[in-house]
């Protein structure tokens, strides 16, 4: 149940980011100045925290998506779906523990700029 | 195509595209967000430099199409699950279809027509190969 709710919520969130992301990338075609100005909006601490949330949503959606594929495609998937959900949560925590420090240091120290 | 056949195809597409999207998006994130400096290192010079390489053009266009179609089909299912009023449902599904077509066309054009060295732009904003030779 919770895996299903989380899959929907993260999917919807990722979709709306994708809309904005295609549009911000399209400003490349206007001029380097405009694109760099638009990208500047992503380089703030608040957006940095939003990016951490976005990556968290993507990683969950990816891992839980693999679990859904296994449940649908294997004969043993349904039997172990709950166990696999806990594995998804553990792998998510491990991947985020690797990503977050590096990302947050970049966000709050201004990166290499 | 019958309704059942369409839903079955959509079901298969979500799993196949989802599988490939994991590899594409994780690569996209590692190259762009986990590079030195992370998001701070992303600017016109970086992205245009990448898109000057046909390999990245085809990588990005595959990612664009798969992600948008996967996301659109997901949103379609969500709309059909929660919106019961026929008129509102038609408006939402129509808007979804239009925005997806616009973004796929726009994104594909940007990827394949971007000039990495636009005339008249300051050299320090452009990829380094623009001023070489």
gemmi code that builds the backbone of each chain (N, CA, C; Angstrom):
import gemmi

chains = {
    "A": [
        ("UNK", (0.829, -1.207, 0.000), (0.000, 0.000, 0.000), (0.867, 1.262, 0.000)),
        ("UNK", (1.794, 1.362, 0.998), (2.643, 2.551, 1.065), (3.576, 2.655, -0.124)),
        ("UNK", (4.034, 1.496, -0.602), (4.932, 1.536, -1.759), (4.189, 2.107, -2.965)),
        ("UNK", (2.892, 1.755, -3.068), (2.072, 2.214, -4.194), (1.838, 3.718, -4.100)),
        ("UNK", (1.495, 4.207, -2.898), (1.273, 5.651, -2.687), (2.552, 6.432, -2.989)),
        ("UNK", (3.681, 5.937, -2.434), (4.946, 6.637, -2.646), (5.349, 6.637, -4.121)),
        ("UNK", (5.053, 5.515, -4.815), (5.402, 5.434, -6.232), (4.638, 6.502, -7.026)),
        ("UNK", (3.346, 6.681, -6.688), (2.530, 7.701, -7.369), (3.043, 9.104, -7.064)),
        ("UNK", (3.240, 9.394, -5.759), (3.635, 10.759, -5.368), (4.988, 11.121, -5.981)),
        ("UNK", (5.963, 10.194, -5.890), (7.281, 10.502, -6.459), (7.174, 10.629, -7.973)),
        ("UNK", (6.359, 9.798, -8.616), (6.197, 9.865, -10.072), (5.636, 11.204, -10.514)),
        ("UNK", (4.597, 11.676, -9.802), (3.983, 12.960, -10.158), (4.984, 14.100, -9.951)),
        ("UNK", (5.714, 14.064, -8.849), (6.698, 15.118, -8.571), (7.772, 15.149, -9.648)),
        ("UNK", (8.285, 13.964, -10.021), (9.334, 13.891, -11.042), (8.795, 14.412, -12.376)),
        ("UNK", (7.530, 14.080, -12.695), (6.935, 14.533, -13.955), (6.926, 16.058, -14.040)),
        ("UNK", (6.483, 16.727, -12.949), (6.418, 18.192, -13.009), (7.811, 18.812, -13.077)),
        ("UNK", (8.793, 18.197, -12.407), (10.150, 18.712, -12.562), (10.611, 18.555, -14.016)),
        ("UNK", (10.275, 17.419, -14.623), (10.689, 17.164, -16.008), (10.163, 18.252, -16.952)),
        ("UNK", (8.901, 18.672, -16.762), (8.343, 19.745, -17.593), (9.215, 21.000, -17.494)),
        ("UNK", (9.510, 21.403, -16.238), (10.297, 22.623, -16.024), (11.710, 22.441, -16.577)),
        ("UNK", (12.261, 21.227, -16.391), (13.641, 20.969, -16.771), (13.845, 21.026, -18.290)),
        ("UNK", (12.845, 20.528, -19.058), (12.955, 20.623, -20.521), (12.917, 22.098, -20.932)),
        ("UNK", (12.045, 22.880, -20.269), (11.937, 24.301, -20.611), (13.212, 25.060, -20.231)),
        ("UNK", (13.765, 24.824, -19.035), (14.986, 25.562, -18.671), (16.135, 25.186, -19.614)),
        ("UNK", (16.202, 23.908, -20.002), (17.257, 23.493, -20.930), (17.058, 24.124, -22.305)),
        ("UNK", (15.776, 24.335, -22.686), (15.507, 24.920, -24.006), (16.037, 26.345, -24.109)),
        ("UNK", (16.239, 27.027, -22.966), (16.772, 28.398, -23.038), (18.229, 28.416, -23.502)),
        ("UNK", (18.873, 27.248, -23.588), (20.202, 27.146, -24.216), (20.176, 27.780, -25.598)),
        ("UNK", (19.025, 27.578, -26.265), (18.878, 27.975, -27.667), (18.733, 29.494, -27.805)),
        ("UNK", (18.396, 30.190, -26.701), (18.235, 31.650, -26.763), (19.610, 32.315, -26.757)),
        ("UNK", (20.355, 32.140, -25.666), (21.732, 32.658, -25.633), (22.428, 32.122, -24.391)),
        ("UNK", (23.767, 32.085, -24.411), (24.503, 31.640, -23.216), (24.136, 32.476, -21.989)),
        ("UNK", (23.967, 33.784, -22.162), (23.648, 34.655, -21.019), (22.314, 34.271, -20.390)),
        ("UNK", (21.301, 34.069, -21.240), (19.963, 33.728, -20.724), (20.015, 32.378, -20.006)),
        ("UNK", (20.650, 31.361, -20.645), (20.709, 30.038, -20.011), (21.422, 30.106, -18.666)),
        ("UNK", (22.570, 30.796, -18.625), (23.304, 30.880, -17.355), (22.488, 31.610, -16.290)),
        ("UNK", (21.701, 32.599, -16.717), (20.841, 33.307, -15.773), (19.761, 32.398, -15.215)),
        ("UNK", (19.128, 31.617, -16.101), (18.074, 30.693, -15.666), (18.658, 29.641, -14.726)),
        ("UNK", (19.825, 29.084, -15.109), (20.456, 28.055, -14.277), (20.859, 28.611, -12.918)),
        ("UNK", (21.122, 29.948, -12.873), (21.459, 30.583, -11.600), (20.371, 30.367, -10.561)),
        ("UNK", (19.120, 30.255, -11.040), (17.996, 30.046, -10.125), (18.097, 28.706, -9.406)),
        ("UNK", (18.820, 27.726, -10.011), (18.972, 26.412, -9.369), (20.103, 26.414, -8.343)),
        ("UNK", (20.922, 27.476, -8.356), (22.145, 27.435, -7.545), (21.964, 28.138, -6.208)),
        ("UNK", (20.770, 28.032, -5.634), (20.527, 28.616, -4.320), (20.328, 27.484, -3.316)),
        ("UNK", (20.538, 27.777, -2.009), (20.374, 26.717, -0.992), (18.979, 26.095, -1.013)),
        ("UNK", (17.926, 26.899, -1.213), (16.566, 26.339, -1.205), (16.387, 25.358, -2.353)),
        ("UNK", (16.859, 25.737, -3.565), (16.774, 24.824, -4.701), (17.652, 23.599, -4.473)),
        ("UNK", (18.786, 23.804, -3.793), (19.676, 22.682, -3.487), (18.981, 21.634, -2.635)),
        ("UNK", (18.192, 22.101, -1.670), (17.433, 21.168, -0.832), (16.337, 20.503, -1.674)),
        ("UNK", (15.720, 21.298, -2.561), (14.736, 20.729, -3.484), (15.352, 19.653, -4.366)),
        ("UNK", (16.579, 19.895, -4.841), (17.275, 18.896, -5.671), (17.529, 17.618, -4.877)),
        ("UNK", (17.869, 17.770, -3.587), (18.064, 16.584, -2.745), (16.761, 15.786, -2.684)),
        ("UNK", (15.627, 16.487, -2.536), (14.330, 15.824, -2.522), (14.030, 15.153, -3.847)),
        ("UNK", (14.365, 15.843, -4.937), (14.133, 15.304, -6.276), (14.926, 14.014, -6.488)),
        ("UNK", (16.220, 14.058, -6.115), (17.043, 12.855, -6.271), (16.508, 11.731, -5.383)),
        ("UNK", (16.068, 12.081, -4.165), (15.465, 11.071, -3.288), (14.247, 10.434, -3.938)),
        ("UNK", (13.412, 11.271, -4.579), (12.212, 10.761, -5.252), (12.589, 9.859, -6.424)),
        ("UNK", (13.593, 10.290, -7.209), (14.014, 9.505, -8.377), (14.582, 8.151, -7.937)),
        ("UNK", (15.437, 8.164, -6.905), (16.055, 6.912, -6.452), (14.988, 5.954, -5.922)),
        ("UNK", (14.009, 6.492, -5.156), (12.937, 5.617, -4.673), (12.132, 5.044, -5.837)),
        ("UNK", (11.738, 5.928, -6.780), (10.916, 5.496, -7.914), (11.650, 4.437, -8.737)),
        ("UNK", (12.964, 4.610, -8.891), (13.770, 3.647, -9.654), (13.813, 2.291, -8.948)),
        ("UNK", (14.160, 2.303, -7.642), (14.287, 1.035, -6.908), (12.932, 0.338, -6.785)),
        ("UNK", (11.889, 1.114, -6.451), (10.567, 0.490, -6.314), (10.049, 0.011, -7.675)),
        ("UNK", (10.442, 0.719, -8.757), (10.073, 0.284, -10.104), (10.682, -1.080, -10.418)),
        ("UNK", (11.951, -1.271, -10.010), (12.585, -2.588, -10.204), (11.829, -3.662, -9.425)),
        ("UNK", (11.399, -3.306, -8.214), (10.622, -4.250, -7.397), (9.312, -4.613, -8.104)),
        ("UNK", (8.646, -3.613, -8.693), (7.394, -3.881, -9.414), (7.651, -4.820, -10.589)),
        ("UNK", (8.758, -4.570, -11.321), (9.094, -5.445, -12.453), (9.281, -6.888, -11.956)),
        ("UNK", (10.003, -7.044, -10.827), (10.239, -8.397, -10.304), (8.937, -9.058, -9.846)),
        ("UNK", (8.057, -8.276, -9.216), (6.773, -8.841, -8.770), (5.961, -9.319, -9.973)),
        ("UNK", (5.974, -8.511, -11.061), (5.175, -8.862, -12.240), (5.782, -9.984, -13.070)),
        ("UNK", (7.121, -10.016, -13.138), (7.759, -10.870, -14.132), (8.235, -12.216, -13.582)),
        ("UNK", (8.278, -12.377, -12.254), (8.781, -13.642, -11.725), (7.667, -14.387, -10.995)),
        ("UNK", (7.858, -15.689, -10.854), (6.851, -16.493, -10.170), (6.944, -16.294, -8.656)),
        ("UNK", (8.140, -15.882, -8.183), (8.313, -15.744, -6.726), (8.114, -14.318, -6.239)),
        ("UNK", (7.963, -13.342, -7.192), (7.920, -11.927, -6.821), (6.827, -11.563, -5.834)),
        ("UNK", (5.611, -12.047, -6.100), (4.478, -11.679, -5.240), (4.697, -12.177, -3.816)),
        ("UNK", (5.250, -13.382, -3.694), (5.471, -13.969, -2.380), (6.438, -13.124, -1.551)),
        ("UNK", (7.436, -12.517, -2.230), (8.479, -11.784, -1.503), (8.355, -10.279, -1.634)),
        ("UNK", (7.158, -9.790, -2.062), (7.068, -8.359, -2.367), (7.312, -7.477, -1.138)),
        ("UNK", (6.877, -7.948, 0.027), (7.060, -7.130, 1.242), (8.539, -7.054, 1.615)),
        ("UNK", (9.186, -8.212, 1.564), (10.613, -8.258, 1.846), (11.363, -7.329, 0.882)),
        ("UNK", (10.955, -7.388, -0.401), (11.632, -6.550, -1.401), (11.396, -5.062, -1.140)),
        ("UNK", (10.233, -4.715, -0.551), (9.990, -3.307, -0.234), (10.977, -2.837, 0.842)),
        ("UNK", (11.255, -3.706, 1.825), (12.235, -3.326, 2.851), (13.624, -3.203, 2.240)),
        ("UNK", (13.932, -4.081, 1.279), (15.231, -3.976, 0.602), (15.325, -2.648, -0.159)),
        ("UNK", (14.203, -2.248, -0.801), (14.156, -0.955, -1.504), (14.483, 0.180, -0.534)),
        ("UNK", (13.865, 0.134, 0.664), (14.083, 1.219, 1.632), (15.536, 1.250, 2.110)),
        ("UNK", (16.123, 0.065, 2.329), (17.512, 0.007, 2.800), (18.459, 0.518, 1.711)),
        ("UNK", (18.260, 0.044, 0.448), (19.116, 0.499, -0.653), (18.966, 2.006, -0.862)),
        ("UNK", (17.741, 2.509, -0.707), (17.496, 3.945, -0.849), (18.321, 4.713, 0.189)),
        ("UNK", (18.277, 4.224, 1.436), (19.004, 4.908, 2.513), (20.506, 4.894, 2.241)),
        ("UNK", (21.018, 3.754, 1.732), (22.456, 3.650, 1.459), (22.861, 4.615, 0.342)),
        ("UNK", (22.080, 4.623, -0.759), (22.411, 5.496, -1.888), (22.313, 6.969, -1.488)),
        ("UNK", (21.295, 7.309, -0.718), (21.135, 8.706, -0.310), (22.247, 9.117, 0.658)),
        ("UNK", (22.688, 8.171, 1.501), (23.784, 8.479, 2.429), (25.065, 8.780, 1.651)),
        ("UNK", (25.201, 8.154, 0.474), (26.366, 8.448, -0.362), (26.211, 9.763, -1.101)),
        ("UNK", (24.979, 10.049, -1.539), (24.750, 11.239, -2.375), (24.673, 12.526, -1.567)),
        ("UNK", (23.914, 12.497, -0.464), (23.581, 13.742, 0.247), (24.788, 14.550, 0.721)),
        ("UNK", (25.785, 13.919, 1.381), (26.909, 14.745, 1.850), (27.585, 15.494, 0.705)),
        ("UNK", (27.843, 14.770, -0.385), (28.529, 15.384, -1.516), (27.693, 16.525, -2.108)),
        ("UNK", (26.402, 16.258, -2.278), (25.524, 17.265, -2.859), (25.392, 18.480, -1.937)),
        ("UNK", (25.173, 18.236, -0.650), (24.939, 19.357, 0.274), (26.202, 20.199, 0.456)),
        ("UNK", (27.375, 19.545, 0.396), (28.624, 20.320, 0.465), (28.718, 21.235, -0.757)),
        ("UNK", (28.390, 20.696, -1.927), (28.370, 21.517, -3.144), (27.415, 22.688, -3.008)),
        ("UNK", (26.218, 22.405, -2.475), (25.183, 23.443, -2.386), (25.596, 24.552, -1.426)),
        ("UNK", (26.130, 24.155, -0.254), (26.353, 25.160, 0.782), (27.746, 25.773, 0.773)),
        ("UNK", (28.653, 25.224, -0.047), (29.959, 25.870, -0.144), (30.101, 26.583, -1.475)),
        ("UNK", (29.037, 26.593, -2.283), (29.099, 27.305, -3.562), (29.835, 26.527, -4.632)),
        ("UNK", (30.160, 25.268, -4.365), (30.795, 24.427, -5.374), (32.097, 25.031, -5.858)),
        ("UNK", (32.386, 24.806, -7.136), (33.674, 25.219, -7.686), (33.593, 26.607, -8.290)),
        ("UNK", (32.421, 27.244, -8.129), (32.231, 28.525, -8.824), (33.075, 29.632, -8.223)),
    ],
    "B": [
        ("UNK", (-6.957, -0.067, -32.343), (-6.492, -0.850, -31.198), (-7.564, -0.865, -30.111)),
        ("UNK", (-7.845, -2.025, -29.557), (-8.842, -2.088, -28.482), (-8.256, -1.500, -27.213)),
        ("UNK", (-9.152, -1.124, -26.305), (-8.773, -0.551, -25.022), (-7.839, -1.504, -24.254)),
        ("UNK", (-8.212, -2.782, -24.232), (-7.431, -3.763, -23.490), (-6.020, -3.907, -24.043)),
        ("UNK", (-5.938, -3.910, -25.367), (-4.651, -4.047, -26.032), (-3.765, -2.835, -25.724)),
        ("UNK", (-4.382, -1.628, -25.755), (-3.660, -0.400, -25.483), (-3.096, -0.402, -24.064)),
        ("UNK", (-3.939, -0.803, -23.096), (-3.488, -0.823, -21.701), (-2.375, -1.849, -21.499)),
        ("UNK", (-2.475, -2.968, -22.201), (-1.462, -4.019, -22.094), (-0.122, -3.511, -22.650)),
        ("UNK", (-0.203, -2.812, -23.791), (1.004, -2.233, -24.379), (1.618, -1.196, -23.445)),
        ("UNK", (0.755, -0.343, -22.854), (1.226, 0.670, -21.911), (1.910, 0.023, -20.722)),
        ("UNK", (1.331, -1.050, -20.245), (1.869, -1.783, -19.095), (3.281, -2.299, -19.411)),
        ("UNK", (3.430, -2.887, -20.594), (4.753, -3.385, -21.002), (5.724, -2.225, -21.178)),
        ("UNK", (5.255, -1.135, -21.820), (6.127, 0.016, -22.074), (6.673, 0.588, -20.766)),
        ("UNK", (5.810, 0.703, -19.721), (6.259, 1.273, -18.454), (7.413, 0.465, -17.867)),
        ("UNK", (7.335, -0.854, -17.984), (8.379, -1.689, -17.404), (9.660, -1.646, -18.232)),
        ("UNK", (9.537, -1.720, -19.544), (10.733, -1.717, -20.401), (11.413, -0.340, -20.352)),
        ("UNK", (10.618, 0.739, -20.531), (11.210, 2.081, -20.518), (11.756, 2.395, -19.125)),
        ("UNK", (11.043, 1.970, -18.079), (11.500, 2.223, -16.714), (12.863, 1.610, -16.474)),
        ("UNK", (13.046, 0.387, -16.969), (14.323, -0.304, -16.810), (15.461, 0.498, -17.454)),
        ("UNK", (15.243, 0.963, -18.697), (16.298, 1.724, -19.377), (16.463, 3.118, -18.773)),
        ("UNK", (15.354, 3.717, -18.309), (15.438, 5.050, -17.703), (16.325, 5.043, -16.458)),
        ("UNK", (16.347, 3.936, -15.729), (17.201, 3.878, -14.540), (18.658, 4.099, -14.950)),
        ("UNK", (19.112, 3.376, -15.975), (20.497, 3.535, -16.433), (20.723, 4.946, -16.982)),
        ("UNK", (19.778, 5.440, -17.781), (19.954, 6.756, -18.405), (19.965, 7.871, -17.362)),
        ("UNK", (19.021, 7.848, -16.425), (18.916, 8.950, -15.456), (20.053, 8.904, -14.440)),
        ("UNK", (20.445, 7.699, -14.008), (21.567, 7.629, -13.059), (22.844, 8.155, -13.736)),
        ("UNK", (23.044, 7.813, -15.012), (24.200, 8.359, -15.735), (24.091, 9.877, -15.832)),
        ("UNK", (22.905, 10.363, -16.193), (22.637, 11.801, -16.308), (22.969, 12.518, -14.994)),
        ("UNK", (22.549, 11.924, -13.871), (22.794, 12.559, -12.570), (24.271, 12.508, -12.192)),
        ("UNK", (24.929, 11.368, -12.465), (26.341, 11.244, -12.103), (27.180, 12.246, -12.897)),
        ("UNK", (26.898, 12.370, -14.194), (27.701, 13.254, -15.051), (27.434, 14.724, -14.736)),
        ("UNK", (26.174, 15.073, -14.402), (25.833, 16.485, -14.234), (25.844, 16.961, -12.787)),
        ("UNK", (25.339, 16.146, -11.866), (25.158, 16.619, -10.491), (26.275, 16.138, -9.564)),
        ("UNK", (26.916, 15.000, -9.906), (27.985, 14.502, -9.033), (29.373, 14.865, -9.551)),
        ("UNK", (29.446, 15.645, -10.641), (30.754, 16.114, -11.093), (31.310, 17.093, -10.051)),
        ("UNK", (32.585, 17.485, -10.191), (33.172, 18.454, -9.263), (32.369, 19.744, -9.304)),
        ("UNK", (31.902, 20.167, -8.132), (31.124, 21.402, -8.081), (29.637, 21.183, -8.221)),
        ("UNK", (29.235, 19.998, -8.659), (27.811, 19.682, -8.775), (27.071, 20.663, -9.658)),
        ("UNK", (25.890, 21.068, -9.204), (25.032, 21.923, -10.023), (25.702, 23.267, -10.302)),
        ("UNK", (26.628, 23.685, -9.439), (27.315, 24.963, -9.654), (28.193, 24.948, -10.899)),
        ("UNK", (28.595, 23.747, -11.334), (29.486, 23.658, -12.490), (28.707, 23.605, -13.801)),
        ("UNK", (27.359, 23.592, -13.724), (26.560, 23.510, -14.942), (26.316, 24.915, -15.488)),
        ("UNK", (26.751, 25.152, -16.705), (26.470, 26.420, -17.386), (26.437, 26.148, -18.884)),
        ("UNK", (26.260, 27.193, -19.689), (26.165, 27.014, -21.133), (27.387, 26.284, -21.676)),
        ("UNK", (28.584, 26.687, -21.232), (29.813, 26.083, -21.767), (29.819, 24.572, -21.521)),
        ("UNK", (29.391, 24.159, -20.321), (29.383, 22.735, -19.971), (28.372, 21.952, -20.816)),
        ("UNK", (27.132, 22.450, -20.864), (26.075, 21.701, -21.559), (26.289, 21.731, -23.071)),
        ("UNK", (26.627, 22.921, -23.624), (26.850, 23.012, -25.072), (28.054, 22.179, -25.475)),
        ("UNK", (29.068, 22.138, -24.590), (30.244, 21.302, -24.852), (29.863, 19.840, -24.951)),
        ("UNK", (29.002, 19.388, -24.021), (28.518, 18.006, -24.057), (27.715, 17.743, -25.334)),
        ("UNK", (26.795, 18.675, -25.658), (25.878, 18.446, -26.784), (26.568, 18.597, -28.149)),
        ("UNK", (27.828, 19.027, -28.153), (28.574, 19.059, -29.414), (28.984, 17.642, -29.817)),
        ("UNK", (28.856, 16.699, -28.877), (29.229, 15.307, -29.123), (27.969, 14.518, -29.507)),
        ("UNK", (27.971, 13.901, -30.713), (26.774, 13.164, -31.153), (26.350, 12.082, -30.161)),
        ("UNK", (27.299, 11.517, -29.440), (26.970, 10.486, -28.462), (26.031, 11.042, -27.384)),
        ("UNK", (26.363, 12.242, -26.880), (25.505, 12.875, -25.868), (24.200, 13.346, -26.478)),
        ("UNK", (24.208, 13.768, -27.750), (22.956, 14.149, -28.409), (21.989, 12.980, -28.409)),
        ("UNK", (22.472, 11.798, -28.834), (21.581, 10.638, -28.900), (21.215, 10.125, -27.525)),
        ("UNK", (22.154, 10.238, -26.582), (21.855, 9.881, -25.190), (20.716, 10.759, -24.671)),
        ("UNK", (20.872, 12.084, -24.834), (19.880, 13.013, -24.283), (18.534, 12.904, -24.989)),
        ("UNK", (18.541, 12.652, -26.296), (17.271, 12.585, -27.009), (16.529, 11.296, -26.622)),
        ("UNK", (17.274, 10.210, -26.397), (16.643, 8.971, -25.921), (16.033, 9.187, -24.543)),
        ("UNK", (16.820, 9.839, -23.673), (16.331, 10.132, -22.323), (15.084, 11.004, -22.377)),
        ("UNK", (15.118, 12.038, -23.226), (13.978, 12.960, -23.352), (12.703, 12.227, -23.754)),
        ("UNK", (12.800, 11.445, -24.814), (11.606, 10.747, -25.333), (11.086, 9.715, -24.338)),
        ("UNK", (11.996, 8.869, -23.822), (11.545, 7.826, -22.898), (10.954, 8.426, -21.632)),
        ("UNK", (11.633, 9.448, -21.066), (11.168, 10.029, -19.805), (9.809, 10.706, -20.005)),
        ("UNK", (9.653, 11.458, -21.102), (8.393, 12.164, -21.313), (7.243, 11.202, -21.587)),
        ("UNK", (7.490, 10.155, -22.379), (6.401, 9.221, -22.664), (6.058, 8.406, -21.414)),
        ("UNK", (7.094, 7.982, -20.664), (6.877, 7.247, -19.413), (6.098, 8.120, -18.425)),
        ("UNK", (6.528, 9.375, -18.270), (5.866, 10.281, -17.333), (4.449, 10.612, -17.768)),
        ("UNK", (4.261, 10.806, -19.072), (2.927, 11.135, -19.581), (1.967, 9.971, -19.390)),
        ("UNK", (2.428, 8.761, -19.656), (1.551, 7.609, -19.465), (1.211, 7.430, -17.987)),
        ("UNK", (2.175, 7.705, -17.118), (1.910, 7.645, -15.682), (0.869, 8.668, -15.271)),
        ("UNK", (1.014, 9.903, -15.772), (0.056, 10.961, -15.431), (-1.327, 10.639, -15.997)),
        ("UNK", (-1.356, 10.003, -17.180), (-2.639, 9.597, -17.774), (-3.369, 8.621, -16.837)),
        ("UNK", (-2.621, 7.647, -16.313), (-3.233, 6.672, -15.405), (-3.742, 7.375, -14.145)),
        ("UNK", (-2.946, 8.323, -13.620), (-3.353, 9.054, -12.415), (-4.634, 9.843, -12.685)),
        ("UNK", (-4.680, 10.554, -13.832), (-5.886, 11.322, -14.174), (-7.092, 10.393, -14.296)),
        ("UNK", (-6.919, 9.272, -14.979), (-8.052, 8.362, -15.161), (-8.505, 7.740, -13.845)),
        ("UNK", (-7.598, 7.630, -12.875), (-7.971, 7.062, -11.579), (-8.749, 8.041, -10.702)),
        ("UNK", (-8.436, 9.334, -10.824), (-8.995, 10.277, -9.849), (-9.995, 11.276, -10.417)),
        ("UNK", (-9.995, 11.501, -11.722), (-10.891, 12.524, -12.276), (-12.094, 11.838, -12.911)),
        ("UNK", (-13.283, 12.107, -12.367), (-14.488, 11.435, -12.854), (-15.323, 12.314, -13.772)),
        ("UNK", (-15.252, 13.663, -13.565), (-16.078, 14.538, -14.399), (-15.558, 14.502, -15.831)),
        ("UNK", (-16.427, 14.091, -16.788), (-15.974, 13.832, -18.163), (-15.287, 15.035, -18.813)),
        ("UNK", (-15.858, 16.255, -18.613), (-15.292, 17.423, -19.278), (-13.899, 17.733, -18.727)),
        ("UNK", (-13.785, 17.742, -17.390), (-12.500, 18.030, -16.751), (-11.448, 16.993, -17.172)),
        ("UNK", (-11.885, 15.747, -17.233), (-10.987, 14.668, -17.624), (-10.459, 14.897, -19.048)),
        ("UNK", (-11.383, 15.293, -19.946), (-10.965, 15.532, -21.329), (-9.995, 16.693, -21.428)),
        ("UNK", (-10.256, 17.756, -20.623), (-9.365, 18.920, -20.637), (-7.977, 18.522, -20.145)),
        ("UNK", (-7.938, 17.783, -19.043), (-6.640, 17.394, -18.469), (-5.877, 16.466, -19.413)),
        ("UNK", (-6.578, 15.464, -19.970), (-5.897, 14.527, -20.874), (-5.427, 15.245, -22.139)),
        ("UNK", (-6.262, 16.193, -22.637), (-5.870, 16.951, -23.823), (-4.660, 17.820, -23.542)),
        ("UNK", (-4.681, 18.516, -22.397), (-3.546, 19.370, -22.023), (-2.268, 18.557, -21.864)),
        ("UNK", (-2.424, 17.375, -21.262), (-1.276, 16.480, -21.074), (-0.679, 16.094, -22.427)),
        ("UNK", (-1.555, 15.706, -23.365), (-1.076, 15.284, -24.686), (-0.386, 16.436, -25.414)),
        ("UNK", (-1.000, 17.617, -25.372), (-0.418, 18.767, -26.064), (0.941, 19.128, -25.468)),
        ("UNK", (1.021, 19.210, -24.121), (2.285, 19.618, -23.514), (3.381, 18.592, -23.807)),
        ("UNK", (3.015, 17.306, -23.865), (4.028, 16.286, -24.151), (4.564, 16.428, -25.573)),
        ("UNK", (3.662, 16.620, -26.539), (4.107, 16.767, -27.927), (4.990, 18.012, -28.066)),
        ("UNK", (4.551, 19.134, -27.450), (5.329, 20.371, -27.533), (6.724, 20.176, -26.937)),
        ("UNK", (6.795, 19.537, -25.762), (8.095, 19.382, -25.101), (9.005, 18.419, -25.854)),
        ("UNK", (8.431, 17.364, -26.447), (9.262, 16.419, -27.200), (9.836, 17.105, -28.449)),
        ("UNK", (8.983, 17.869, -29.157), (9.456, 18.566, -30.356), (10.492, 19.629, -29.974)),
        ("UNK", (10.152, 20.446, -28.960), (11.062, 21.507, -28.519), (12.405, 20.929, -28.067)),
        ("UNK", (12.360, 19.927, -27.202), (13.587, 19.336, -26.671), (14.445, 18.721, -27.769)),
        ("UNK", (13.796, 18.016, -28.702), (14.545, 17.373, -29.788), (15.215, 18.426, -30.672)),
        ("UNK", (14.477, 19.504, -30.975), (15.058, 20.574, -31.785), (16.249, 21.217, -31.078)),
        ("UNK", (16.101, 21.488, -29.774), (17.201, 22.118, -29.036), (18.438, 21.227, -29.075)),
        ("UNK", (18.248, 19.926, -28.842), (19.396, 19.015, -28.795), (20.135, 18.990, -30.135)),
        ("UNK", (19.367, 18.958, -31.252), (20.033, 18.767, -32.537), (20.384, 20.069, -33.264)),
        ("UNK", (19.832, 21.214, -32.817), (20.131, 22.452, -33.553), (20.955, 23.434, -32.730)),
        ("UNK", (21.377, 23.035, -31.520), (22.115, 23.978, -30.682), (23.475, 24.305, -31.294)),
        ("UNK", (23.767, 25.597, -31.423), (25.086, 26.039, -31.874), (25.946, 26.267, -30.636)),
        ("UNK", (26.998, 25.422, -30.436), (27.773, 25.569, -29.199), (28.606, 26.863, -29.181)),
        ("UNK", (28.819, 27.470, -30.355), (29.646, 28.672, -30.428), (28.878, 29.801, -31.116)),
        ("UNK", (27.774, 30.290, -30.502), (27.000, 31.327, -31.179), (27.831, 32.601, -31.386)),
        ("UNK", (27.701, 33.179, -32.583), (28.490, 34.367, -32.927), (28.119, 35.525, -32.005)),
        ("UNK", (29.119, 36.276, -31.594), (28.868, 37.466, -30.796), (28.793, 37.232, -29.302)),
        ("UNK", (28.877, 35.958, -28.872), (28.846, 35.706, -27.424), (30.261, 35.772, -26.862)),
        ("UNK", (30.398, 36.288, -25.629), (31.731, 36.375, -25.024), (32.368, 34.991, -24.889)),
        ("UNK", (33.652, 34.903, -25.247), (34.335, 33.605, -25.290), (34.333, 32.907, -23.935)),
        ("UNK", (34.313, 33.662, -22.828), (34.390, 33.002, -21.516), (33.077, 32.311, -21.135)),
        ("UNK", (32.009, 32.535, -21.910), (30.755, 31.824, -21.656), (30.624, 30.580, -22.527)),
        ("UNK", (31.561, 30.389, -23.456), (31.423, 29.307, -24.455), (32.361, 28.152, -24.135)),
        ("UNK", (32.078, 26.966, -24.710), (33.013, 25.839, -24.546), (34.402, 26.246, -25.049)),
        ("UNK", (35.469, 25.669, -24.436), (36.818, 26.119, -24.766), (37.169, 25.875, -26.236)),
        ("UNK", (36.527, 24.838, -26.861), (36.918, 24.545, -28.256), (36.463, 25.649, -29.217)),
        ("UNK", (35.558, 26.554, -28.784), (35.095, 27.617, -29.676), (36.216, 28.565, -30.061)),
        ("UNK", (37.146, 28.818, -29.112), (38.206, 29.777, -29.410), (39.488, 29.106, -29.896)),
        ("UNK", (39.495, 27.752, -29.889), (40.694, 27.041, -30.342), (40.742, 27.051, -31.866)),
        ("UNK", (41.859, 27.463, -32.401), (42.071, 27.452, -33.847), (41.107, 28.395, -34.524)),
    ],
}
model = gemmi.Model(1)
for chain_id, residues in chains.items():
    chain = gemmi.Chain(chain_id)
    for i, (resn, *xyz) in enumerate(residues, 1):
        res = gemmi.Residue()
        res.name, res.seqid = resn, gemmi.SeqId(i, " ")
        for name, pos in zip(("N", "CA", "C"), xyz):
            atom = gemmi.Atom()
            atom.name, atom.element = name, gemmi.Element(name[0])
            atom.pos, atom.b_iso = gemmi.Position(*pos), 0.0
            res.add_atom(atom)
        chain.add_residue(res)
    model.add_chain(chain)
structure = gemmi.Structure()
structure.add_model(model)
structure.setup_entities()
